[in-house]
Amino acid sequence: MEEQFILRVTPSIAEKLDRLLSETASSSEEQSLDLSFSEDGRGGTFVIGNEHFPASLLDLPCVVESYKTYDDCALVKTADIGQMIMVREAGDTAPDVVEYRHGLTPPMRDARKRRFRREPYLNPELVQRVEKDLLNIMAGGTVENADILSIMHIFDFVFSA
């Protein structure tokens, strides 16, 4: 399998990229195309010729499959794509999140909120107490101050996920 990602650019950058890729090899030698990331691995710079554009690596809300065909008849899966590199104009602000809210197509707009189950809130102290009780039971001991409803709530969450 190949490693792939989605490269999302603005229309003006897309025109420049299209011109660069459609030129002949001899005339494109003075034009360069480069992508480099900073120390954090999420922010970077996309370079076309002498122009620099800010870029961000974002996780997609769901995995997208890509396919390739060799004979225009049969499709072969080449990769699962889970990340997107978003290239912005110089003045645009960088997203402050790691995961992109939307999918790639209009039906997946605000996908995380509309299509996926919300994560339930669990009290961390309750989880630690139940974990400690389970370790005591596995060691051959007994449960201290057992509240059956809270234990059932934890088990219900663990086995429904």
C-alpha positions as CSV (number, residue, x, y, z in Angstrom):
1,M,0.0,0.0,0.0
2,E,1.1,3.5,-0.7
3,E,1.0,6.4,1.8
4,Q,-1.3,9.2,0.6
5,F,-2.8,12.4,1.8
6,I,-5.2,15.0,0.4
7,L,-3.7,18.3,-0.7
8,R,-6.3,21.1,-0.5
9,V,-5.4,24.4,-2.0
10,T,-7.2,27.7,-2.8
11,P,-8.3,28.3,-6.4
12,S,-5.5,30.8,-7.0
13,I,-2.8,28.3,-5.8
14,A,-4.5,25.6,-7.8
15,E,-4.1,27.6,-11.0
16,K,-0.4,28.1,-10.3
17,L,0.1,24.4,-9.5
18,D,-1.8,23.4,-12.6
19,R,0.4,25.7,-14.8
20,L,3.6,24.3,-13.2
21,L,2.6,20.7,-13.7
22,S,1.3,21.1,-17.3
23,E,4.5,22.9,-18.5
24,T,7.2,20.9,-20.3
25,A,10.1,19.5,-18.3
26,S,12.6,21.9,-19.8
27,S,10.7,25.1,-18.9
28,S,9.7,23.9,-15.4
29,E,13.3,23.4,-14.2
30,E,13.5,27.0,-12.9
31,Q,10.2,26.5,-11.1
32,S,10.3,24.5,-7.9
33,L,7.7,22.8,-5.8
34,D,8.4,22.1,-2.1
35,L,6.6,21.2,1.1
36,S,8.4,21.4,4.4
37,F,7.1,21.2,8.0
38,S,8.2,22.8,11.2
39,E,9.3,21.1,14.4
40,D,5.7,20.3,15.6
41,G,4.9,18.4,12.4
42,R,1.6,20.2,12.0
43,G,2.5,23.6,10.5
44,G,4.7,24.2,7.5
45,T,5.4,26.0,4.2
46,F,4.3,25.1,0.7
47,V,6.6,26.7,-2.0
48,I,5.7,27.2,-5.7
49,G,8.6,28.9,-7.5
50,N,9.5,31.9,-5.3
51,E,6.1,32.1,-3.6
52,H,5.7,30.7,0.0
53,F,2.3,29.7,1.4
54,P,1.4,28.5,4.9
55,A,0.3,24.9,5.2
56,S,-1.2,22.8,8.0
57,L,-1.5,19.1,8.4
58,L,-5.0,18.2,9.7
59,D,-6.6,14.9,10.5
60,L,-9.8,14.1,8.6
61,P,-12.9,13.1,10.7
62,C,-13.1,9.8,8.9
63,V,-10.9,7.6,6.7
64,V,-11.2,8.0,3.0
65,E,-10.2,5.1,0.6
66,S,-8.4,5.8,-2.7
67,Y,-8.5,3.5,-5.7
68,K,-6.4,3.1,-8.9
69,T,-7.2,1.4,-12.1
70,Y,-4.9,-0.1,-14.7
71,D,-7.4,-1.2,-17.3
72,D,-10.3,1.2,-16.8
73,C,-12.4,-1.7,-15.6
74,A,-11.1,-3.1,-12.3
75,L,-10.4,-0.8,-9.3
76,V,-7.5,-1.6,-6.9
77,K,-7.5,-0.1,-3.4
78,T,-4.2,1.8,-2.9
79,A,-4.5,3.5,0.5
80,D,-6.6,4.6,3.4
81,I,-6.3,8.4,3.7
82,G,-6.7,10.0,7.1
83,Q,-4.9,13.3,6.8
84,M,-5.1,16.4,4.7
85,I,-2.6,19.2,4.0
86,M,-4.4,22.5,3.8
87,V,-2.5,25.2,2.0
88,R,-3.7,28.8,2.6
89,E,-3.1,32.2,1.2
90,A,-0.4,34.2,3.0
91,G,-2.8,36.4,5.1
92,D,-5.2,33.6,6.1
93,T,-5.2,32.4,9.7
94,A,-4.0,28.9,10.7
95,P,-6.6,26.5,12.1
96,D,-6.1,26.0,15.9
97,V,-7.4,22.4,15.9
98,V,-5.7,19.2,14.9
99,E,-8.8,17.6,13.4
100,Y,-10.6,19.1,10.4
101,R,-14.4,19.5,11.2
102,H,-15.7,18.7,7.7
103,G,-15.2,15.8,5.4
104,L,-14.2,16.1,1.7
105,T,-17.7,16.3,0.2
106,P,-20.8,18.6,1.0
107,P,-22.8,15.7,2.8
108,M,-19.9,15.4,5.3
109,R,-20.1,19.0,6.4
110,D,-19.6,19.2,10.1
111,A,-19.2,15.4,10.1
112,R,-17.9,14.9,13.6
113,K,-20.9,16.7,15.2
114,R,-23.7,15.3,12.9
115,R,-22.6,11.8,12.1
116,F,-20.7,10.4,15.0
117,R,-21.8,9.5,18.5
118,R,-20.8,11.9,21.2
119,E,-18.4,10.7,23.8
120,P,-20.1,10.4,27.2
121,Y,-18.8,12.3,30.1
122,L,-17.2,10.0,32.7
123,N,-16.1,11.2,36.1
124,P,-12.4,10.5,36.3
125,E,-12.6,9.9,40.1
126,L,-15.3,7.3,39.6
127,V,-13.3,5.5,36.9
128,Q,-10.3,5.4,39.1
129,R,-12.3,4.0,42.0
130,V,-13.9,1.3,39.8
131,E,-10.5,0.4,38.4
132,K,-9.1,0.1,41.9
133,D,-12.0,-2.2,42.8
134,L,-11.6,-4.4,39.8
135,L,-7.9,-4.8,40.6
136,N,-8.8,-5.8,44.1
137,I,-11.3,-8.4,42.8
138,M,-8.7,-9.8,40.4
139,A,-6.2,-10.1,43.2
140,G,-8.8,-12.1,45.2
141,G,-10.0,-9.3,47.5
142,T,-13.4,-7.6,47.9
143,V,-14.9,-4.4,46.8
144,E,-14.8,-1.5,49.2
145,N,-17.8,0.9,49.4
146,A,-19.4,-0.5,46.3
147,D,-22.1,1.5,44.5
148,I,-23.6,-0.9,42.1
149,L,-25.1,1.8,39.9
150,S,-21.8,3.5,39.2
151,I,-20.1,0.2,38.5
152,M,-22.9,-0.8,36.1
153,H,-22.5,2.6,34.4
154,I,-18.8,2.0,33.8
155,F,-19.4,-1.5,32.5
156,D,-22.2,-0.3,30.2
157,F,-19.9,2.3,28.7
158,V,-17.0,-0.2,28.3
159,F,-19.0,-2.9,26.6
160,S,-21.1,-0.7,24.4
161,A,-18.0,0.9,22.8
